[in-house]
């Protein structure tokens, strides 16, 4: 098992505008409700605070807490949104703190996809069940396992007789039974989330959107995923020269698939799954 490494908030924020757009789209679909004094909102997987800031702008009277497993992300978040309390926590094990009786919203932007299939929906249901009637869970997760950007990660890592090949020899890339592999599990079908939540919900709203991000060059696609899905692959590779060789091969393949637009830019398709449910 590879050593767990921290995230880079700086790398993540290179595309802050594009990454925050789904936050606003998700917030727009949360049913309006009166936030009583002391109502709590938890931003699960808050990252560098871009989602937390947007939540605070929409619900200025709420008491918000940000939760993330990355120390670097939390440091950036505390600077970006100083009025909010941020704490370290892992989504898979996180529980609603004792005595929190007025939770109005559990919000999560791009974190549930990091959980393996067998833990993803059970974790979501466990948290949703703990809400009071009228409480809302709202989350968004990238749904790009089958997109070229992510398929090419797996293809590049699986090449034989390359400088990086030995770092992937003890894992079965693409085999969902291997929970230690660097590639993430595909997101379940929308119906799976609906069926899991509807027994506890007055209303479940599920939708899928594919964003089309016009980026300057193919290298910018590489820079985008270096801050997210590509990181577990890079964390396995030892030596900067080997990492550079891996990235060069990955970028070459990206360039072949993502052709230039009329103005020289490239279009990164980025599907995301959204779910908003109200506790009954």
N, C-alpha and C positions, 0 to 999 in steps of 0.2 A: 504494500500500500504506500503510495507516495505521500510525502509530508504535506500537510495542509499549509497553504500559503495564503497570505492576506490579499484582499482585493486592492486595486489601485483606483482611488476616487478620481485622481487626475485623468487617468485613461478613460474612465467611464464618462466624465463630464466633457470630453471632447465633442460629444454629440448631445449636449444637454437639451437643446431645443427639440430635437427629434425624439429623444427618450422621454421627455416630459409631456409631449402631445397626448399620448394615451392616458396619462394621469388626468388631464382635463376632460377627455372624452368619457372616462369612467366616472369622474365626479359629477358630470352633467346628467348621468342616469340614476344617481342615487335619489330615492324618493324623498321629497321634502318632509321634514319633521321639525317640531319645535325643540330646540336644544335648551333644556333646563339648565340652570346654574350647576356647574360641576359635572355636566355630561362629559364622558370620556371618549376620546377617539384614539385608537392605537394604529400607528402606521407600521405595519409589519414588513421588515425588509426595507427600511426607510432609505438605505443607501446614503448618499451625500446630502440628503435633505431636500432635494428638488421636489419630491412628492409631498413631503411634510409642509413645505412652504405653500404649495398649491392648496392643500387641505385647509391650512390656516386662513388662507385668503377667502375660501368659500364659507368656512365656519369659524369666524373670528371669535365667537363667544365660547367655543369648546375648549376643553382642557386636553391637549394632545400629548401623547408620548410616542417617540420613535424608537423602534427596536431593530437592531441589526447585529449580525455576527462578526462584522469587520470593524476592527479598531480604526483603520484608516478612514473608512466611510463615516464612522461616528465622529471622528475629529473634525472632518469637513462639515458635517451636519450641524455640529454645535456652533461652529462659526457662522454658518449660513442662516440658521434659525435660532438665535440665542434664547428666545423666550420659551422654547420647547425643551422638555426633559428627554434626553436620549440615553438608552440603556443597551448593554450588550446582551444578546439572546439569540438562540438558535430556533428557528421556526418549528422544526420537527419536535422539539421538546418544550417549547414555550407554552405557558399556561397563563390564563387571565389572573392577575394578582389577586390575592384574598382581599376582600373588603371593597372591591370595585363594583359597586351596585348600579352605577349609572352609565354603563357602556352603551353608547349610541351606535358606534361604527367600528368595525374591524376592516381596515383598508390595507390592501397589499398590491403593490405595483412590481411586477416582474420578479417574483421570488418563488412562487409555488412550483415553477417548472424545474427548480433545482432539486426538488424532492424526487426520489425514485417512485416508480409507479405504485408500489405496494403501500407507500406511506402518504402519497399526495392527497387523495380524496379522503382517507380516514382522518388525516390531520385537519383538513378543512372542515369536515363534519364535526369533529371533536370541539373545535373552536366555535363553530356556529351553534351547536347545542348549548354551549355555556352562556349564550347571550340571553338577555331578558326579552320578553315579547316586544316586538317593534324594533328591536336592534337589527342592524344591517351588517352583512358581510359583503364587501365589494373587492373583487380582485381581477387582475389582468395578468396574463402569462403569455410570453412569446410561444408561438405554435409553429416553429420553423424547422422541425426535425428533418423534413423532406425537402426543404429549400436547398438550392445549389450551395449557398454560403455554408451550410452545415454538413451537407453530404460531402462536400469537398474536404472538409476537415477530416472526416473519417477516411476518405480515400487517400489523402496525403499521408496520414499517420500509418495507414496499412501497407504502404509501399515497402517492398523488400530491398535489401542491400543498399539502404540509404544511411547516412550518418545517424539519423534519429531512430532507425528501425529497432535497435535493441531496447530502446526505452518503452516500446509498446509490445515487446515479445511475450510479456507475462500477462497480457490482457486480451480479451476477445472483443475488439471494437465492433459495435453493431449488434452484439449478442445481448439481449435484454436480461439474460440470466446472470451475466457477469456484472455485479453491482459496483465493482471497483474500476470499471472501464471509464475513460474520460468523457465519452459522449453521453449526453443526457437522455432520459427516456422520452419518447414521444408523448405529447399531450393527449389525454383521453378525448373521446368524442363529446360534443356538447351534451348529448343525451345522458352520458354518464354523470356529468355534474348535476344536470337537472334531476335525474332519478335519485341521486344521493341526498340532495337538499330538500326536495319537495315534501318528504314526510314531516319535516320540521319547519316548513316555510309557508307563509301566506302568499308569497309570490316569488318566482324565480325568473330572472331575466338573463338570457344567455345570447351572446352574439359573437361573431367572428369578423374581424376587419383585417384586410391586407393593406398596410401602408406602403406607399411607393415613394421612397426617399431618393431624391436626385442628389448624388454625391459627386464631388469634383473628379475623382479618378477611382480606378479599381483598388488602388492602395488604400483609399479611405474606407472601403468595405473591410479590408484587413484590419485597419485601425479600429473600426467599430467593434468587430467581434473579438479583438484582443482584449477589450474591456469586459467581455462576458463569456460567450460559449467557447472561445478558443483558449481561454486561460487554463482550464484543466489539462489540455493537451500540452501547452507550453510548460506547465508546472512539472510535467514528467521528464522533460528533456533537460539534461545537464550540459552546461557549457554554452556560452553565448554564441560561438561560431555555429554550433549545431542548431541552435534556435533560429539563427539568421537563415541558415540553409533551408530549414523547414518552412519558414515564412516566405522565402523567395519562391519555393516550389508551390506553396499554397496560393500565393499571389498570381503566379503564372497561370494556374488553373482557373482562378477567379476571373482573370482578364479574358480568358478564352470564352467563358460562359456569359459574362456580363459585358455585352458590346456597348460601344460608345453611342450616346445620343447625338442629335444634330448639333448640339453645342459642345460636344466633347465630354459631357458628364456621363455617369452611369446611373442606372436605376436599380436600387436595392429594394426588392419586394420583401416585406416583413409582416407576416401574418401574426395576429394576436387574438387570443380568446379572452372574452370578458364575461364575468358573472356577477350579478347583483341579486342578493336574496334577503328577504325580510323574515325575521323570526316570528313564528306565531305562538 
